[in-house]
Amino acid sequence: MSYLEYNVKHVPTGFSKIFYMNWALILLLSTVAGIGFLMLYSVAGGSLTPWAEPQMKRFALGLGLMFGVAMVPVYFWRNLAGLAYAVSILLLLVVEIYGVSGMGAQRWIDLRFVRLQPSELTKITLVMLLAAYYDWLDIKKTSRPLWVAIPVLLILLPTLLVLRQPDLGTAILLLAGGGLLMFLAGVHWAYFVAVLSAGAGLVTAVFKSRGTSWQMLKDYQYRRIDTFLDPASDPLGSGYHITQSKIALGSGGWTGRGFMQGTQSRLNFLPEKHTDFIFTTLAEEFGFLGAFSLLVLYALIILFCVVSALKNKDRFGSLVTLGVAATFFLFFAVNMSMVMGLAPVVGVPLPLVSYGGSAMLVLLVGFGLAQSAHVHRPRGRA
C-alpha cells in the first residue's frame, strides 16, 4: 500500500474528527486566553469593557475558526498555500495605497466591521508556503544555493513591505520565523552562521561609523540606541516606557501586589498596559510566580506542537506545525524581552493575552492548521 493510499484510508472522517483533535493543546490555549481576560478586566479597573468583553468574543470567533480549519484535510491547505501567500502580499500592497494610519504607522485596512492587519495574516501564510515548498522540494536539494535563495526571497518580500509601514516588530517576526522554518526543514547550519556573522559585522560597523564622515545612521537613530542601552538617560522621553515597565516588574516581587492592586497600571504610569505591556501588569499583580506560570503554559503549548510534529509522517503537516510553534514562540519571546529591557520596544503583543483582534484570530487559525495536521495524520501501520 502506498503512503497516499494509507493516508486516505487511516484518517478519521466526518464528525469523528472532533475526537482526534489535540484537546490538551486547546485547553492550554483557552487557559492562556482566560488569563488574558482576567488581566484586561483588571487594567480596566474591574470592568469587562472596553477590553475584556470584546476579547472574549474574538476568542470565541477564533476558536470557531480553529475548529473549522482543523476539520479540513491538511492536503487542502498545502494546495492553498501559494494562493494564500499571494493574497497576503496583495493585501500588503493595498495597505500601501488605502491603508488606515494609527500611531504613526499605516498598517490596517478598514473593512467597516473590522480593521484587518494584513501583516499578521502574512505570518501564517508565509509558514504555509515555506512548509509546502519544502514538502515539494527533494530533501537532497534543501541546502543547495539556488534552492536556498528561493525561500529567502519569499521571506524578504513581505518583510520589506512590512518595514515600509513601518512595523519593525512584525518584520523581525517574519524574518526570524522564516529563518527558523528553513533551519527546521534541514537547510545547512553554515548558511545561518554566515548570516549571523554578517549581522554582527553590520552592527559593529554601525557603531564604529558614529561621528565619522561615513556614519551609517541618523543622529536620532543613534539616540534611540542610547536610550535602549540606558533608559535612564531619557526617563521622561523615549526611555519612559521601559523605565515604568521595569518598575512594575520589580514591584511585584515573588507573589505580587494582588489582583487589581498594581499601582503602575492602576495609576496609569504604565503605557500600553492592555496591549504590548500587559505582561508587566501580570508580573506586578501576581509576581514572579504568576509570570513564571504563564511562561510554563507557553512552553507546554510549544511542547505539544513539537510532539505532534515529530509523530507526523507527512512533511508538510510536520513543518507547518513546527512553523506555527516557532511563530508563537517568537511572539512571546520578543514581547517579554522587550518589556524587560532585553530588546528594543518594537510593538509585539503578548500572544492570546494582549488586547487585539488580528493577532489573536490569525494565531488561532495557525493552531487550526496544526490541528488539521494532527487530526489527518496517518495512524497505525500499513
C-alpha positions as CSV (number, residue, x, y, z in Angstrom):
1,M,0.0,0.0,0.0
2,S,1.4,3.4,-1.0
3,Y,1.7,6.2,1.6
4,L,-1.0,8.2,-0.1
5,E,-3.4,5.3,-0.1
6,Y,-2.5,4.6,3.5
7,N,-3.1,8.2,4.5
8,V,-6.5,8.3,2.9
9,K,-7.7,5.0,4.5
10,H,-6.4,5.6,8.0
11,V,-7.5,9.1,8.9
12,P,-10.8,9.9,10.7
13,T,-13.8,11.2,8.7
14,G,-16.9,13.2,9.3
15,F,-17.8,14.2,12.9
16,S,-15.4,11.6,14.3
17,K,-12.5,14.1,13.6
18,I,-13.5,16.1,16.6
19,F,-12.3,13.2,18.9
20,Y,-8.9,13.2,17.2
21,M,-8.1,16.8,17.9
22,N,-5.3,17.7,20.3
23,W,-7.6,18.6,23.2
24,A,-4.7,19.2,25.6
25,L,-3.5,22.0,23.3
26,I,-7.0,23.5,23.1
27,L,-7.2,23.5,26.9
28,L,-3.8,25.3,27.2
29,L,-4.8,27.9,24.7
30,S,-8.0,28.5,26.5
31,T,-6.2,28.8,29.8
32,V,-3.8,31.4,28.5
33,A,-6.7,33.3,26.9
34,G,-8.5,33.2,30.2
35,I,-5.5,34.8,31.9
36,G,-5.7,37.5,29.2
37,F,-9.4,38.2,30.0
38,L,-8.5,38.4,33.7
39,M,-5.8,40.9,33.1
40,L,-7.9,43.0,30.7
41,Y,-10.6,43.1,33.3
42,S,-8.0,44.3,35.9
43,V,-6.5,47.1,33.8
44,A,-10.0,48.4,33.0
45,G,-10.5,48.9,36.8
46,G,-12.7,45.9,37.3
47,S,-14.9,46.2,34.2
48,L,-15.5,43.9,31.2
49,T,-15.5,47.0,28.9
50,P,-13.8,48.3,26.9
51,W,-11.3,45.4,26.5
52,A,-12.2,42.1,28.2
53,E,-15.6,41.6,26.6
54,P,-14.5,42.2,23.0
55,Q,-11.5,40.0,23.6
56,M,-13.8,37.2,24.8
57,K,-15.9,37.5,21.6
58,R,-12.8,37.5,19.4
59,F,-11.5,34.4,21.2
60,A,-14.8,32.6,20.7
61,L,-14.7,33.5,17.0
62,G,-11.1,32.4,16.8
63,L,-11.9,29.0,18.4
64,G,-14.7,28.5,15.8
65,L,-12.2,29.3,13.0
66,M,-9.6,26.9,14.6
67,F,-12.2,24.1,14.6
68,G,-13.2,24.9,11.1
69,V,-9.7,24.8,9.8
70,A,-8.9,21.6,11.7
71,M,-11.8,19.8,10.1
72,V,-10.4,20.4,6.6
73,P,-7.9,17.8,5.3
74,V,-4.3,19.1,5.6
75,Y,-3.5,18.5,1.9
76,F,-6.2,21.1,1.1
77,W,-4.2,23.7,3.0
78,R,-1.0,22.6,1.3
79,N,-2.5,23.1,-2.1
80,L,-3.9,26.5,-1.0
81,A,-0.5,27.8,0.4
82,G,0.6,29.6,-2.8
83,L,-2.7,31.4,-3.2
84,A,-2.9,32.3,0.5
85,Y,0.6,33.8,0.3
86,A,-0.2,35.8,-2.9
87,V,-3.4,37.2,-1.3
88,S,-1.5,38.3,1.8
89,I,1.1,40.1,-0.4
90,L,-1.7,41.7,-2.4
91,L,-3.2,43.0,0.9
92,L,0.1,44.4,2.0
93,L,0.2,46.3,-1.3
94,V,-3.3,47.5,-0.7
95,V,-2.2,48.8,2.7
96,E,0.4,50.9,0.9
97,I,-2.3,52.7,-1.0
98,Y,-5.5,52.6,1.0
99,G,-4.3,51.7,4.5
100,V,-5.6,53.3,7.7
101,S,-3.0,55.0,9.8
102,G,-2.6,54.9,13.5
103,M,0.2,55.8,16.0
104,G,2.4,56.9,13.1
105,A,2.1,53.7,11.1
106,Q,-0.1,52.7,8.1
107,R,-0.9,49.0,8.8
108,W,-4.6,48.4,8.6
109,I,-7.4,48.0,6.1
110,D,-10.8,49.3,7.3
111,L,-13.5,46.7,6.4
112,R,-16.1,48.6,8.3
113,F,-16.9,45.7,10.6
114,V,-13.2,45.0,11.5
115,R,-9.8,46.6,10.9
116,L,-7.7,44.0,9.2
117,Q,-3.9,44.0,9.7
118,P,-2.5,42.0,6.7
119,S,1.0,41.8,8.2
120,E,-0.5,39.5,10.9
121,L,-2.0,37.2,8.2
122,T,1.3,37.1,6.4
123,K,3.0,35.4,9.4
124,I,0.8,32.3,8.8
125,T,0.7,32.3,5.0
126,L,4.5,32.5,4.9
127,V,4.7,29.4,7.2
128,M,2.2,27.6,4.9
129,L,4.1,28.5,1.7
130,L,7.5,27.5,3.1
131,A,6.2,24.3,4.5
132,A,4.6,23.5,1.1
133,Y,7.9,24.4,-0.7
134,Y,10.0,22.1,1.4
135,D,7.3,19.4,1.1
136,W,7.6,19.7,-2.6
137,L,11.4,20.0,-2.8
138,D,13.6,16.9,-2.9
139,I,15.3,16.8,0.5
140,K,18.7,16.4,-1.2
141,K,18.3,19.8,-2.7
142,T,17.5,21.6,0.6
143,S,20.9,23.2,1.1
144,R,21.9,23.9,-2.5
145,P,22.3,27.6,-3.1
146,L,19.6,28.0,-5.7
147,W,17.0,26.3,-3.6
148,V,18.0,28.3,-0.6
149,A,17.7,31.6,-2.5
150,I,14.1,31.0,-3.4
151,P,12.7,30.8,0.2
152,V,15.0,33.7,1.2
153,L,13.3,35.9,-1.5
154,L,9.8,34.6,-0.3
155,I,10.7,35.8,3.2
156,L,12.3,39.1,2.2
157,L,9.3,40.3,0.0
158,P,6.7,40.6,2.8
159,T,9.4,41.7,5.3
160,L,10.4,44.7,3.2
161,L,6.7,45.6,2.6
162,V,6.0,45.5,6.3
163,L,9.1,47.6,7.1
164,R,7.6,50.3,4.8
165,Q,4.5,50.6,7.0
166,P,6.7,50.9,9.3
167,D,6.3,47.9,11.6
168,L,9.7,46.7,12.8
169,G,8.3,44.2,15.3
170,T,6.3,42.2,12.6
171,A,9.2,42.5,10.2
172,I,11.5,40.9,12.8
173,L,8.9,38.1,13.4
174,L,8.6,37.4,9.6
175,L,12.4,37.3,9.2
176,A,13.1,35.2,12.2
177,G,10.1,32.9,11.7
178,G,11.0,32.2,8.1
179,G,14.6,31.6,9.1
180,L,13.6,29.2,11.8
181,L,11.4,27.2,9.4
182,M,14.3,27.0,6.9
183,F,16.5,25.6,9.7
184,L,13.9,23.1,10.8
185,A,13.4,22.0,7.1
186,G,17.1,21.0,7.1
187,V,19.0,23.9,5.5
188,H,22.6,23.6,6.4
189,W,23.7,25.4,9.6
190,A,26.6,27.1,7.7
191,Y,24.1,29.5,6.0
192,F,22.8,30.7,9.4
193,V,26.3,31.1,10.7
194,A,27.2,33.3,7.7
195,V,24.0,35.4,8.2
196,L,24.7,35.9,11.9
197,S,28.3,36.7,11.3
198,A,27.3,39.3,8.6
199,G,24.7,40.7,11.1
200,A,27.3,41.0,13.8
201,G,29.6,42.7,11.4
202,L,26.9,45.2,10.3
203,V,26.1,46.1,13.9
204,T,29.8,46.7,14.6
205,A,30.1,48.9,11.5
206,V,27.0,50.9,12.6
207,F,28.7,51.7,16.0
208,K,32.1,52.3,14.5
209,S,30.7,54.8,12.0
210,R,29.2,57.1,14.6
211,G,30.6,60.6,14.3
212,T,32.6,59.8,11.1
213,S,32.1,61.0,7.6
214,W,30.6,57.6,6.7
215,Q,28.1,57.5,9.5
216,M,25.5,54.8,8.7
217,L,22.5,56.0,10.8
218,K,20.9,59.4,11.5
219,D,21.7,61.1,14.8
220,Y,18.2,60.5,16.2
221,Q,18.5,56.8,15.4
222,Y,21.7,56.6,17.5
223,R,19.9,58.4,20.3
224,R,17.3,55.7,20.2
225,I,20.0,53.1,20.6
226,D,21.5,55.0,23.5
227,T,18.1,55.1,25.2
228,F,17.7,51.3,24.7
229,L,21.1,50.7,26.3
230,D,20.4,53.2,29.1
231,P,16.7,54.1,29.5
232,A,17.6,56.3,32.5
233,S,19.4,58.7,30.1
234,D,15.9,60.0,29.0
235,P,13.5,58.8,31.7
236,L,10.7,61.2,30.7
237,G,11.1,60.8,26.9
238,S,12.0,57.8,24.8
239,G,13.0,55.8,27.9
240,Y,9.7,56.3,29.7
241,H,8.0,53.1,28.6
242,I,10.8,50.7,29.6
243,T,11.5,52.6,32.8
244,Q,7.9,52.3,34.0
245,S,7.8,48.7,32.8
246,K,10.9,47.8,35.0
247,I,9.4,49.5,38.0
248,A,6.2,47.4,37.6
249,L,8.2,44.2,37.1
250,G,10.3,44.8,40.2
251,S,7.4,45.9,42.5
252,G,5.6,42.6,42.0
253,G,8.2,40.7,44.0
254,W,7.7,36.9,44.3
255,T,3.9,36.8,44.8
256,G,2.7,40.2,43.5
257,R,0.7,43.0,45.0
258,G,-2.6,41.2,44.4
259,F,-5.3,41.2,41.8
260,M,-6.2,44.7,40.7
261,Q,-3.7,46.1,43.2
262,G,-0.9,47.1,40.8
263,T,0.0,50.7,41.3
264,Q,1.8,51.2,38.0
265,S,-1.2,50.1,35.9
266,R,-4.0,51.4,38.2
267,L,-2.4,54.9,38.3
268,N,-1.7,54.9,34.6
269,F,2.0,55.2,34.9
270,L,2.4,52.1,32.7
271,P,1.8,52.9,29.0
272,E,0.0,50.5,26.6
273,K,-1.0,48.4,29.7
274,H,-3.7,46.5,27.8
275,T,-1.5,45.7,24.7
276,D,2.3,45.5,24.5
277,F,3.0,45.9,28.2
278,I,0.3,43.7,29.7
279,F,2.9,41.2,30.9
280,T,4.3,43.8,33.3
281,T,0.8,44.2,34.7
282,L,0.6,40.5,35.3
283,A,4.0,40.4,36.9
284,E,3.1,43.4,39.2
285,E,-0.1,41.8,40.4
286,F,0.9,38.2,40.6
287,G,4.7,38.5,41.0
288,F,7.4,36.2,39.7
289,L,5.2,33.1,40.4
290,G,2.4,34.4,38.2
291,A,4.8,35.4,35.4
292,F,6.6,32.1,35.5
293,S,3.3,30.2,35.5
294,L,2.4,31.9,32.2
295,L,5.8,31.1,30.8
296,V,5.2,27.4,31.7
297,L,1.9,27.4,29.9
298,Y,3.5,28.9,26.8
299,A,6.3,26.3,27.0
300,L,3.7,23.5,27.2
301,I,1.9,24.8,24.1
302,I,5.2,24.7,22.2
303,L,5.9,21.2,23.6
304,F,2.6,19.7,22.5
305,C,3.1,21.2,19.0
306,V,6.6,19.7,18.7
307,V,5.5,16.3,19.9
308,S,2.6,16.4,17.4
309,A,5.0,17.4,14.6
310,L,7.5,14.6,15.4
311,K,4.8,12.0,15.3
312,N,3.5,13.2,11.9
313,K,4.8,11.3,8.9
314,D,3.5,14.0,6.5
315,R,6.3,16.5,5.8
316,F,4.0,19.4,5.2
317,G,1.9,18.7,8.3
318,S,5.0,18.4,10.4
319,L,6.7,21.6,9.1
320,V,3.5,23.7,9.3
321,T,3.0,22.6,12.9
322,L,6.6,23.5,13.8
323,G,6.3,26.8,11.9
324,V,3.2,27.8,13.9
325,A,5.0,26.8,17.1
326,A,8.0,28.9,16.1
327,T,5.9,31.9,15.3
328,F,4.1,31.6,18.6
329,F,7.5,31.3,20.4
330,L,8.8,34.4,18.7
331,F,5.7,36.3,19.8
332,F,6.1,35.8,23.5
333,A,9.9,35.7,23.5
334,V,10.2,39.1,21.7
335,N,7.4,40.7,23.9
336,M,8.8,39.5,27.2
337,S,12.4,40.5,26.1
338,M,11.0,43.9,25.1
339,V,9.2,44.7,28.4
340,M,12.2,43.5,30.5
341,G,14.6,45.8,28.6
342,L,16.4,43.0,26.9
343,A,15.3,44.1,23.4
344,P,14.1,47.4,21.9
345,V,10.4,48.3,22.2
346,V,9.1,47.2,18.8
347,G,5.4,46.7,19.4
348,V,4.9,42.9,19.5
349,P,1.8,41.8,21.5
350,L,1.8,39.0,24.1
351,P,0.0,36.1,22.3
352,L,-3.6,35.4,23.5
353,V,-3.1,37.9,26.4
354,S,-2.7,41.3,24.9
355,Y,-5.8,43.1,23.6
356,G,-6.1,42.9,19.8
357,G,-8.2,41.2,17.1
358,S,-6.0,40.4,14.1
359,A,-3.1,38.8,16.1
360,M,-5.4,36.6,18.1
361,L,-7.5,35.4,15.2
362,V,-4.5,34.7,13.0
363,L,-2.8,32.8,15.7
364,L,-5.8,30.6,16.3
365,V,-6.1,30.0,12.6
366,G,-2.5,28.9,12.7
367,F,-3.2,26.5,15.5
368,G,-6.1,25.3,13.4
369,L,-3.6,24.3,10.7
370,A,-1.6,22.5,13.4
371,Q,-4.8,20.7,14.5
372,S,-5.6,19.8,10.9
373,A,-2.1,18.2,10.6
374,H,-2.7,16.4,13.9
375,V,-6.2,15.1,13.0
376,H,-5.4,14.0,9.5
377,R,-2.0,12.3,10.2
378,P,-2.0,8.6,9.5
379,R,-2.4,6.3,12.5
380,G,-1.3,2.7,12.9
381,R,0.8,0.8,10.4
382,A,0.3,-0.2,6.7
